[in-house]
Amino acid sequence: MFSHIMVGANDLGVSKGFYDALFGALGAKPAMVDDLGRLIYMHDGAMFMVTKPIDGEAACHANGGTIGFKMASPEQADAWHAAGLAAGGSTCEDPPGIREGAFGKLYLAYLRDPAGNKLCALYR
């Protein structure tokens, strides 16, 4: 359904350190940087990008927005969460663990990146 996801950030160096660690926990390579300075991560058929806003305004996170990343196991979700915390992210929501709801049992782990974007690791 998605071709890519892009989030804004004000400090691409801080974001690169965070996302290199976060996606490295999943086996992805560090970001490629294009000629416009955008960070590009490609892994497992997906693309995630980080950029300074093209309108010149400050980047801000989406209130109510969450970007979910598919995990291969609860252990991978925990490693992803730990890597994100160690690289400057902050935990949000409940601690990583199983939640039950309309979609059945899910293992979820939530983080905010250094720019405030809300991220979720999901194992179904």
Helices and strands as residue ranges (DSSP letters): E 5-8, H 12-24, E 32-33, E 39-43, E 46-51, E 67-70, H 74-86, E 90-91, E 97-101, E 104-112, E 118-123
